[in-house]
Amino acid sequence: MAGRPELSSALRAIEGVTDAQAIGDSLAEPEAFAVLFDRHFDAVHGYAQRRVGPDLADEIAAETFTRAFDRRRRYDASREDARPWLLGIAANLLRRHWRSERRRLDAYARSAEFEAGGDLAPPVAAELAAALRALPRREREPLLLLAWADLSYEEIGVALGVPIGTVRSRISRGRARLRGPNLDSHRPQEAPNNG
Amino acid sequence: MAELDLLRSLPFEIAEPSEEARGRARGRLLRHMRRSGSARRRRLLVPAAGLAAAGATAALVGVGLHGDGNASAAPVLRKFAKVAGSQPAPAPIGAHRFRYTKSVQAFLVIDGDKGWVALGPKVRELWEGPSGGLLHETSGKPEFLSSRDRALWIAAGRPRVNAPAATEKLPPSPALNLPTNPDALYAKLHDESVGNANGTEAEMFTLVGDALRETAASPALRSSLYEVAARIPGVELVGPAVDRIGRHGLAVAYAGRVDHERHELIFDPKTSALLEEEDVALDGNEFGYPAGTVIGYATYVSTGVVDGLGTRPTPR
């Protein structure tokens, strides 16, 4: 996901129109909205994929854009970059799939051969997945937008429709809750003793 | 940031979406845009929004039913269909003849950073001529959803809620291109609505509202639109209502089960003109606002024919 903001800025520069302008244009010319899809589909899909896996991500990412189109009149035109707004819509859709997300985290937490990812020791990853599953949604959502979608605090506020101060405190609480004994002593490939 | 690094290293394998999935999603969006996105579509925010008939001096006469919000609006809408059909045709526009409409429209302005939400009313004046038009907008006083929103806005240093006054040139309005036969009109609007995320009936109600606020619709088409509205399942009679500038009318509404919003239209029973539209949040709305919160409105104030872009009609 790193590098995507640079990419979308470059595209915008090439195409000479901001997301906000494209959305404004789409009020009279609906086709203008397609540029939003071309710029942000992969980011939305990637975020959904981390949350619920590839199959559901296809559906959620697709639905995100049709919903965004329906709501485009409410778009705050002072926000040039529509990615936070789109991720906020995706986050709303993901709420319906909490069961899938939970199952996914459970599977990771239980998995004995949790080694696919490389630099996390299996018990650490297992505990992290369990801790994430246990987080209240209001804390999990902003934390994951920060960690997995590379949004800034301000952008998370836009995505979730909450003030930036609230974003800060929720993320801070969420991070504190994730800090279990294993996570504190995290060292790559070294299993803590109570995993 | 240790926790964030840990989260980022969770070995959830992420692959680029397949070309097939991307293509399917893009096709779905394009179809959706075609179905639901023509230039003058969608309630409330339409630049070409205007008044449907002359005269803003309605008195509540004629139909006079008292609905409880659950009664079918069909009988009332059929009376409107009759009234609409007997109205004079809209004054033609041409060289030195522009249709002027004035409305007040308000939509939610959300400040995600500071946390306040307000309705930002705009006074919209629109001139339409055969080769283009002019839109002039000025901002009204913000209406905060709650005292907390107002306090947050004050704490944020009272930022501007709406854009400053602006004037822009508009291209000519596209023709309505709708059949005047009620059966054909119903079929056409139904076809356009099937598959809409908000539900077929909700979308049909929106489409009818879109066309009714058009100034160019003929009496025959307006009559047919009311007949179609009468056939849409779920359209409710709200009953007598007074709009924001004190005019009496009759309100009908559709409560969306998907968007959890109620869309209300107030008509003048004497002329069938659309006086006002209002959107109200219901339980379960995406913003989490209390049920009954008004999240948008449009009041159609006046209309007339003038001889120049920027010229206002003489008050009667």
Chai-1 contact restraints between the chains, C-beta under 6 A:
chainA,res_idxA,chainB,res_idxB,connection_type,confidence,min_distance_angstrom,max_distance_angstrom,comment,restraint_id
A,A28,B,A39,contact,1.0,0.0,6.0,A-B,restraint_1
A,P30,B,M33,contact,1.0,0.0,6.0,A-B,restraint_2
A,P30,B,G37,contact,1.0,0.0,6.0,A-B,restraint_3
A,F37,B,R26,contact,1.0,0.0,6.0,A-B,restraint_4
A,F37,B,L29,contact,1.0,0.0,6.0,A-B,restraint_5
A,H45,B,P17,contact,1.0,0.0,6.0,A-B,restraint_6
A,G46,B,I14,contact,1.0,0.0,6.0,A-B,restraint_7
A,Q49,B,I14,contact,1.0,0.0,6.0,A-B,restraint_8
A,R50,B,F12,contact,1.0,0.0,6.0,A-B,restraint_9
A,D58,B,A21,contact,1.0,0.0,6.0,A-B,restraint_10
A,A61,B,A25,contact,1.0,0.0,6.0,A-B,restraint_11
A,A62,B,A25,contact,1.0,0.0,6.0,A-B,restraint_12
A,A62,B,R28,contact,1.0,0.0,6.0,A-B,restraint_13
A,F65,B,L29,contact,1.0,0.0,6.0,A-B,restraint_14
A,T66,B,L29,contact,1.0,0.0,6.0,A-B,restraint_15
A,T66,B,H32,contact,1.0,0.0,6.0,A-B,restraint_16
A,T66,B,A197,contact,1.0,0.0,6.0,A-B,restraint_17
A,F69,B,M33,contact,1.0,0.0,6.0,A-B,restraint_18
A,R73,B,L45,contact,1.0,0.0,6.0,A-B,restraint_19
A,A116,B,P11,contact,1.0,0.0,6.0,A-B,restraint_20
A,G117,B,P11,contact,1.0,0.0,6.0,A-B,restraint_21
A,D119,B,S9,contact,1.0,0.0,6.0,A-B,restraint_22
A,L120,B,S9,contact,1.0,0.0,6.0,A-B,restraint_23
A,L128,B,L6,contact,1.0,0.0,6.0,A-B,restraint_24
A,A147,B,L4,contact,1.0,0.0,6.0,A-B,restraint_25
A,A147,B,L7,contact,1.0,0.0,6.0,A-B,restraint_26
A,A147,B,R8,contact,1.0,0.0,6.0,A-B,restraint_27
A,G157,B,G112,contact,1.0,0.0,6.0,A-B,restraint_28
A,G157,B,D113,contact,1.0,0.0,6.0,A-B,restraint_29
A,V158,B,G112,contact,1.0,0.0,6.0,A-B,restraint_30
A,G161,B,G112,contact,1.0,0.0,6.0,A-B,restraint_31
A,P163,B,K114,contact,1.0,0.0,6.0,A-B,restraint_32
A,P163,B,G115,contact,1.0,0.0,6.0,A-B,restraint_33
A,I164,B,D113,contact,1.0,0.0,6.0,A-B,restraint_34
A,R175,B,E3,contact,1.0,0.0,6.0,A-B,restraint_35
A,L178,B,E3,contact,1.0,0.0,6.0,A-B,restraint_36
